Amino acid sequence: MYDAPFYQGSGKLKDKVALITGGDSGIGRSVAILFAREGADVAIVHLDEVQDAGDTKAAIEKEGRECLIIRGDVKDASFCKKAVEKTMTRFSRLDVLVNNAAFQVHTADIEDLTDEHFDETLKTNLYGYFYMAKAAIPHLNNGSAIINTGSVTGLEGSKGLLDYSMTKGGIHAFTKALSSQLVPRGIRVNAVAPGPVWTPLNPSDKEADDVATFGSKTPMKRAAQPEEIAPAYVFLASPQVSSYITGEILPIVGGY
């Protein structure tokens, strides 16, 4: 559930431009739609899900805003630079970067975690965030925002997601460190740390029995929907409502 029919925009991002990695589905898609509903034009980066990206674009345009689709791999520094350049060419500005693209595959035992798997996780989830931020920052101005997608696994760890948990903890630290660097420039940097969420990523490598109980261990006894997470990104993106917030990790985990 991503289109949040209950959510009414109020111009919090009027005429802003946002660049969202992993914007084709899940949390990224819902964030893109709500940003558009708040008045922003949106560029979305995706890896290879062409149909999903097209569906997201149609949903953004339904909100009356423009959408630029950029296909590529955030592990590639040159691609990240080109993605920012394409956004600037199309919209002539950049106000919000959402680092959201991620790689996640469960591994029960550290001895089964291959070098290739470990490398893919770290390069997508950490290098990708670093490359995108490095490319975007020269174009961001006072009042701009960077929002990183962390995870409850970065706060508590997850025995089946050793490498993923490492990267999410790293993203939280990256958020805090980068926020300190960018305070003098008026650029805020925060992270959202979701708990279990119904996105394509989470059930992609699970058996049916495991998916059936996904999120049931939270106090709310269920996983979140993307549209329940996305408003937090609006909050952190808009200087109207979060001008004094930077370096924070916002957990949305269904209760502790």
C-alpha positions as CSV (number, residue, x, y, z in Angstrom):
1,M,0.0,0.0,0.0
2,Y,1.8,3.1,-1.2
3,D,-0.5,5.8,-2.5
4,A,-1.7,7.0,1.0
5,P,-5.3,8.1,0.0
6,F,-5.7,9.4,3.6
7,Y,-2.8,11.8,3.1
8,Q,-3.6,15.4,2.1
9,G,-0.8,17.6,0.8
10,S,-0.3,21.2,2.0
11,G,2.5,22.6,-0.1
12,K,5.3,21.6,2.2
13,L,7.6,20.9,-0.8
14,K,6.1,23.3,-3.3
15,D,8.3,23.7,-6.4
16,K,11.1,21.7,-4.8
17,V,13.0,19.0,-6.6
18,A,13.8,15.6,-5.1
19,L,16.1,12.8,-6.2
20,I,15.2,9.4,-4.8
21,T,17.2,6.2,-5.2
22,G,15.2,3.0,-5.2
23,G,12.2,5.1,-6.1
24,D,10.5,2.6,-8.3
25,S,8.9,0.5,-5.5
26,G,8.3,0.1,-1.8
27,I,9.2,3.0,0.5
28,G,10.8,4.9,-2.3
29,R,7.7,4.8,-4.4
30,S,5.5,6.0,-1.6
31,V,7.9,8.8,-0.7
32,A,8.0,9.9,-4.3
33,I,4.2,10.1,-4.5
34,L,3.9,12.0,-1.2
35,F,6.6,14.4,-2.3
36,A,4.7,15.1,-5.5
37,R,1.5,15.5,-3.5
38,E,3.4,18.2,-1.5
39,G,4.3,20.0,-4.7
40,A,7.7,18.6,-5.6
41,D,9.0,17.3,-9.0
42,V,10.8,14.0,-8.6
43,A,13.6,12.1,-10.2
44,I,13.7,8.4,-9.3
45,V,16.7,6.1,-9.7
46,H,16.1,2.4,-10.3
47,L,18.2,-0.6,-11.2
48,D,16.2,-2.8,-13.6
49,E,12.5,-2.8,-12.7
50,V,11.3,-0.9,-15.7
51,Q,7.6,-1.6,-15.2
52,D,7.7,-0.6,-11.5
53,A,9.5,2.7,-12.4
54,G,6.9,3.4,-15.0
55,D,4.1,2.8,-12.6
56,T,5.7,5.2,-10.1
57,K,6.1,7.8,-12.8
58,A,2.4,7.6,-13.7
59,A,1.5,8.0,-10.0
60,I,3.6,11.1,-9.7
61,E,2.2,12.6,-12.8
62,K,-1.3,11.9,-11.5
63,E,-0.4,14.2,-8.6
64,G,0.3,16.9,-11.2
65,R,4.1,16.9,-11.0
66,E,6.9,15.9,-13.3
67,C,8.9,12.7,-12.9
68,L,12.3,11.8,-14.4
69,I,13.3,8.1,-14.5
70,I,17.0,7.3,-14.3
71,R,18.2,3.7,-14.7
72,G,21.5,2.6,-13.3
73,D,23.5,1.2,-10.4
74,V,24.4,3.3,-7.4
75,K,27.5,1.1,-6.8
76,D,29.0,3.1,-9.7
77,A,30.3,6.5,-8.7
78,S,30.2,7.8,-12.2
79,F,26.5,6.8,-12.6
80,C,25.7,8.6,-9.3
81,K,27.3,11.8,-10.7
82,K,25.4,11.4,-14.0
83,A,22.1,10.9,-12.1
84,V,22.5,14.2,-10.3
85,E,23.6,15.9,-13.6
86,K,20.5,14.6,-15.4
87,T,18.3,15.8,-12.6
88,M,19.9,19.3,-12.7
89,T,19.6,19.3,-16.5
90,R,15.9,18.5,-16.4
91,F,14.8,20.6,-13.4
92,S,17.7,23.1,-12.9
93,R,17.8,22.6,-9.2
94,L,18.0,19.9,-6.5
95,D,16.6,20.4,-3.0
96,V,16.2,16.9,-1.5
97,L,18.2,13.7,-1.8
98,V,16.7,10.5,-0.5
99,N,19.2,7.6,-0.3
100,N,17.0,4.6,-0.3
101,A,18.3,1.9,-2.7
102,A,19.4,-1.2,-0.9
103,F,20.5,-4.8,-1.3
104,Q,19.3,-7.5,1.2
105,V,19.6,-11.3,1.2
106,H,19.3,-13.4,4.3
107,T,22.1,-15.7,5.4
108,A,21.7,-17.8,8.5
109,D,25.4,-18.5,9.1
110,I,28.4,-16.2,8.8
111,E,30.3,-19.1,7.2
112,D,27.8,-19.1,4.4
113,L,28.1,-15.4,3.7
114,T,30.2,-15.2,0.5
115,D,32.7,-12.5,-0.3
116,E,30.6,-11.6,-3.4
117,H,27.4,-11.3,-1.3
118,F,29.1,-9.2,1.3
119,D,30.7,-7.0,-1.3
120,E,27.3,-6.4,-3.1
121,T,25.6,-5.4,0.2
122,L,28.3,-3.0,1.3
123,K,28.8,-1.4,-2.1
124,T,25.1,-0.9,-2.7
125,N,24.1,0.2,0.8
126,L,27.2,2.2,1.8
127,Y,29.1,3.2,-1.3
128,G,25.8,4.1,-3.0
129,Y,24.8,6.5,-0.3
130,F,28.3,8.0,-0.2
131,Y,28.5,8.4,-3.9
132,M,25.0,10.0,-4.2
133,A,25.6,12.4,-1.4
134,K,29.0,13.4,-2.7
135,A,27.5,14.1,-6.2
136,A,24.4,15.9,-4.8
137,I,25.9,18.2,-2.2
138,P,27.5,20.7,-4.6
139,H,24.0,21.4,-5.9
140,L,22.2,21.7,-2.5
141,N,21.6,25.0,-0.9
142,N,20.6,26.4,2.5
143,G,17.3,24.7,3.5
144,S,18.0,21.5,1.5
145,A,17.9,18.0,3.0
146,I,19.4,14.6,2.7
147,I,17.4,11.7,4.0
148,N,18.9,8.3,4.4
149,T,17.0,5.0,4.8
150,G,18.4,3.2,7.8
151,S,16.8,0.3,9.6
152,V,15.9,-1.2,12.9
153,T,18.6,-3.8,12.0
154,G,21.1,-1.0,12.3
155,L,19.9,-0.3,15.9
156,E,19.4,-3.9,17.1
157,G,21.1,-6.1,14.6
158,S,19.6,-9.1,12.9
159,K,21.1,-12.6,13.0
160,G,20.0,-13.5,9.5
161,L,21.1,-10.1,8.1
162,L,24.6,-9.8,9.4
163,D,26.0,-7.8,6.4
164,Y,22.8,-5.7,6.0
165,S,22.8,-4.8,9.7
166,M,26.4,-3.7,9.4
167,T,25.5,-1.4,6.5
168,K,22.5,0.1,8.2
169,G,24.4,0.8,11.4
170,G,27.0,2.4,9.1
171,I,24.3,4.5,7.4
172,H,23.2,5.8,10.8
173,A,26.8,6.8,11.7
174,F,27.2,8.4,8.2
175,T,24.1,10.4,8.8
176,K,25.3,11.8,12.1
177,A,28.8,12.6,10.8
178,L,27.7,14.1,7.5
179,S,25.1,16.2,9.3
180,S,27.8,17.8,11.4
181,Q,29.8,18.7,8.3
182,L,26.9,20.3,6.5
183,V,25.3,22.3,9.4
184,P,27.3,25.5,8.4
185,R,25.8,25.2,4.9
186,G,22.3,24.9,6.1
187,I,21.8,21.4,4.7
188,R,20.1,19.0,7.1
189,V,20.9,15.3,7.1
190,N,18.7,12.7,8.8
191,A,17.7,9.1,8.6
192,V,14.5,7.1,8.9
193,A,15.0,3.6,10.5
194,P,12.0,1.5,9.6
195,G,11.1,-1.8,11.2
196,P,9.5,-4.6,9.1
197,V,7.8,-3.1,6.1
198,W,5.9,-4.7,3.2
199,T,8.2,-3.9,0.3
200,P,9.5,-6.2,-2.5
201,L,12.9,-6.4,-0.7
202,N,11.7,-8.1,2.5
203,P,9.9,-11.2,1.2
204,S,12.1,-11.6,-1.9
205,D,14.3,-14.4,-0.4
206,K,11.8,-15.9,2.1
207,E,9.6,-19.0,2.1
208,A,5.9,-18.6,2.3
209,D,5.7,-19.7,5.9
210,D,8.2,-17.0,6.9
211,V,6.4,-14.3,5.0
212,A,3.1,-15.3,6.6
213,T,4.5,-14.2,10.0
214,F,6.6,-11.2,8.8
215,G,6.3,-8.3,11.3
216,S,4.3,-10.3,13.8
217,K,6.9,-9.9,16.6
218,T,6.4,-6.1,16.8
219,P,4.1,-4.8,19.5
220,M,1.6,-3.9,16.7
221,K,1.8,-7.6,15.6
222,R,2.2,-6.6,11.9
223,A,4.6,-5.1,9.4
224,A,4.1,-1.5,8.2
225,Q,2.9,-0.5,4.8
226,P,5.2,1.9,2.8
227,E,2.5,4.6,3.0
228,E,2.9,4.5,6.8
229,I,6.6,5.2,6.6
230,A,6.6,7.8,3.8
231,P,5.2,10.8,5.8
232,A,8.3,10.7,7.9
233,Y,10.3,11.6,4.8
234,V,8.1,14.5,4.1
235,F,8.6,15.7,7.6
236,L,12.4,15.5,7.4
237,A,12.4,16.9,3.8
238,S,10.4,20.1,4.5
239,P,12.2,23.0,6.2
240,Q,8.7,24.2,7.2
241,V,8.4,21.5,9.8
242,S,11.9,20.2,10.6
243,S,14.2,23.2,10.3
244,Y,15.9,22.5,13.6
245,I,16.3,18.7,13.1
246,T,19.6,17.3,11.8
247,G,21.7,14.2,12.6
248,E,18.7,12.3,13.9
249,I,17.7,8.7,13.4
250,L,14.0,8.4,13.4
251,P,12.8,4.8,14.2
252,I,9.4,3.7,12.9
253,V,9.3,0.2,14.2
254,G,5.7,-0.5,15.3
255,G,6.5,0.0,19.0
256,Y,9.3,-1.2,21.3
